[in-house]
Amino acid sequence: MPKQPAVYILASSRNGTLYTGVTSDLVRRVWEHRHDVVPGFTSSYRVHSLVYYELHDNMYEAITREKQIKAGSRMKKIKLIETMNPEWVDLYDSLLG
């Protein structure tokens, strides 16, 4: 997958702890989360499963959308995830082709 701005949500498990982020390289960034490359929230809470993502044309749009998602309630995030991924499967492997 070529570099492209994206917003993503990771989960520790179905209805578990959620993390929302933004990146220009989704495959690389999710790999970093999965392998606890950077100490922090996702490594502490074992939030490694990619359950939602959106691709954007530019970083400004992606950052704006990330802020909208983060400002929403947990229930809104869960509904957003379940519109794309009702079974909460880890989408990371699908990015790799």
SEPA-276779 format. One record per atom (N, C-alpha, C): x, y, z; residue in one letter. Coordinates in pm, whole numbers, padded with zeros to 5 digits, always signed. Example, Ala and Ser with C-alpha at 12.3 -4.5 7.8 and 13.67 -1.06 7.14 Angstrom:
BEGIN
+01319-00569+00780A;+01230-00450+00780A;+01320-00330+00780A;+01285-00225+00708S;+01367-00106+00714S;+01290+00003+00787S;
//
This chain:
BEGIN
+00085-00118+00000M;+00000+00000+00000M;+00089+00124+00000M;+00073+00214-00098P;+00155+00334-00101P;+00116+00428+00014P;+00207+00519+00047K;+00180+00615+00153K;+00059+00700+00116K;-00031+00715+00212Q;-00150+00797+00192Q;-00202+00835+00331Q;-00241+00960+00351P;-00294+01000+00481P;-00414+00913+00520P;-00416+00875+00648A;-00523+00788+00696A;-00551+00816+00843A;-00677+00794+00880V;-00720+00794+01019V;-00751+00650+01052V;-00717+00606+01172Y;-00740+00466+01207Y;-00782+00452+01352Y;-00847+00339+01380I;-00883+00304+01517I;-00829+00164+01543I;-00757+00151+01655L;-00709+00023+01703L;-00791-00017+01824L;-00802-00147+01848A;-00874-00196+01965A;-00794-00307+02032A;-00813-00320+02163S;-00748-00429+02235S;-00825-00559+02215S;-00956-00548+02194S;-01045-00661+02168S;-01180-00603+02128S;-01274-00688+02095R;-01408-00640+02062R;-01464-00563+02181R;-01508-00439+02156N;-01559-00349+02260N;-01457-00321+02370N;-01329-00342+02340G;-01223-00317+02438G;-01173-00174+02432G;-01051-00155+02477T;-00987-00025+02477T;-00963+00020+02333T;-00992+00148+02303L;-00979+00202+02168L;-00871+00309+02163L;-00807+00320+02046Y;-00708+00424+02021Y;-00732+00477+01881Y;-00741+00608+01868T;-00760+00672+01737T;-00633+00748+01702T;-00586+00730+01577G;-00465+00797+01534G;-00472+00842+01389G;-00369+00913+01346V;-00357+00960+01208V;-00213+00935+01164V;-00195+00905+01036T;-00062+00875+00983T;-00059+00898+00833T;+00060+00906+00778S;+00075+00912+00632S;+00113+00775+00576S;+00138+00680+00664D;+00178+00546+00621D;+00112+00444+00715D;-00008+00402+00681L;-00089+00318+00768L;-00023+00183+00798L;+00032+00119+00699V;+00094-00012+00720V;+00209-00002+00821V;+00297+00095+00799R;+00411+00113+00889R;+00365+00147+01030R;+00270+00239+01042R;+00227+00284+01175R;+00158+00174+01253R;+00073+00097+01188V;+00008-00013+01259V;+00112-00119+01298V;+00207-00146+01210W;+00315-00240+01245W;+00386-00192+01371W;+00416-00061+01379E;+00483-00007+01497E;+00399-00028+01624E;+00268-00005+01613H;+00180-00030+01728H;+00182-00177+01767H;+00170-00264+01670R;+00163-00408+01696R;+00290-00462+01762R;+00403-00399+01732H;+00532-00445+01785H;+00582-00357+01899H;+00496-00272+01951D;+00530-00187+02066D;+00662-00114+02047D;+00683-00058+01927V;+00807+00012+01895V;+00824+00136+01982V;+00715+00207+02006V;+00719+00328+02087V;+00641+00303+02216V;+00703+00319+02331P;+00630+00302+02457P;+00517+00405+02466P;+00405+00363+02519G;+00294+00457+02533G;+00163+00384+02553G;+00055+00453+02520F;-00080+00403+02544F;-00105+00266+02482F;-00076+00253+02352T;-00109+00127+02284T;-00026+00010+02334T;+00097+00035+02372S;+00177-00075+02426S;+00135-00108+02569S;+00102-00008+02648S;+00059-00031+02787S;-00072-00109+02794S;-00165-00076+02703Y;-00298-00138+02707Y;-00317-00247+02602Y;-00209-00284+02533R;-00211-00390+02432R;-00320-00367+02327R;-00320-00245+02274V;-00417-00204+02172V;-00348-00223+02037V;-00369-00339+01975H;-00293-00376+01856H;-00375-00414+01734H;-00504-00425+01746S;-00587-00474+01636S;-00647-00356+01558S;-00617-00350+01428L;-00672-00245+01342L;-00817-00281+01309L;-00911-00202+01360V;-01053-00235+01340V;-01125-00135+01251V;-01061-00022+01219Y;-01125+00079+01134Y;-01017+00169+01075Y;-01039+00212+00950Y;-00953+00314+00893Y;-01025+00385+00780Y;-00981+00506+00754E;-01029+00588+00642E;-00906+00645+00573E;-00905+00641+00442L;-00798+00703+00364L;-00843+00842+00319L;-00749+00936+00317H;-00781+01074+00281H;-00685+01125+00175H;-00729+01229+00104D;-00648+01285-00004D;-00528+01364+00046D;-00541+01424+00165N;-00431+01502+00218N;-00431+01496+00370N;-00320+01534+00429M;-00303+01523+00573M;-00396+01618+00648M;-00424+01734+00593Y;-00515+01827+00659Y;-00651+01762+00681Y;-00705+01697+00577E;-00835+01627+00590E;-00827+01516+00693E;-00719+01441+00692A;-00703+01329+00785A;-00697+01379+00930A;-00623+01486+00954I;-00612+01540+01090I;-00746+01596+01136I;-00816+01663+01046T;-00948+01717+01079T;-01043+01604+01117T;-01041+01498+01040R;-01129+01384+01068R;-01089+01314+01198R;-00959+01301+01224E;-00915+01241+01350E;-00971+01319+01469E;-00966+01451+01461K;-01017+01535+01570K;-01167+01514+01587K;-01241+01499+01476Q;-01386+01474+01485Q;-01413+01342+01555Q;-01340+01240+01517I;-01361+01107+01577I;-01325+01111+01725I;-01212+01171+01760K;-01169+01177+01899K;-01268+01256+01985K;-01332+01356+01927A;-01428+01439+02002A;-01559+01364+02027A;-01584+01259+01952G;-01707+01183+01967G;-01704+01091+02088G;-01819+01044+02125S;-01830+00952+02238S;-01777+00813+02201S;-01755+00734+02301R;-01713+00595+02279R;-01818+00522+02195R;-01947+00546+02223M;-02054+00481+02147M;-02047+00519+01999M;-02017+00644+01969K;-02005+00685+01829K;-01888+00613+01762K;-01778+00596+01834K;-01663+00523+01778K;-01700+00377+01751K;-01770+00316+01843I;-01812+00176+01825I;-01905+00164+01704I;-01998+00255+01691K;-02089+00253+01575K;-02012+00272+01445K;-01913+00361+01447L;-01830+00384+01329L;-01756+00257+01291L;-01695+00192+01388I;-01624+00066+01363I;-01719-00036+01304I;-01835-00050+01363E;-01927-00156+01322E;-01993-00130+01186E;-01989-00006+01134T;-02037+00018+00998T;-01942-00042+00896T;-01812-00039+00925M;-01712-00092+00833M;-01675-00236+00866M;-01679-00268+00994N;-01621-00393+01040N;-01708-00452+01153N;-01827-00501+01119P;-01921-00547+01223P;-01867-00663+01308P;-01774-00740+01257E;-01718-00852+01332E;-01592-00816+01408E;-01547-00692+01396W;-01426-00644+01463W;-01303-00728+01427W;-01294-00773+01303V;-01175-00848+01262V;-01057-00753+01247V;-00938-00804+01267D;-00817-00725+01250D;-00796-00704+01101D;-00795-00580+01056L;-00786-00546+00914L;-00643-00533+00864L;-00547-00549+00952Y;-00407-00526+00914Y;-00364-00615+00797Y;-00391-00743+00802D;-00348-00833+00695D;-00409-00795+00560D;-00530-00740+00562S;-00594-00699+00435S;-00521-00581+00372S;-00449-00502+00451L;-00371-00391+00397L;-00249-00443+00321L;-00199-00557+00363L;-00077-00610+00303L;-00102-00679+00169L;-00229-00707+00141G;-00263-00768+00012G;-00263-00912+00015G;
//
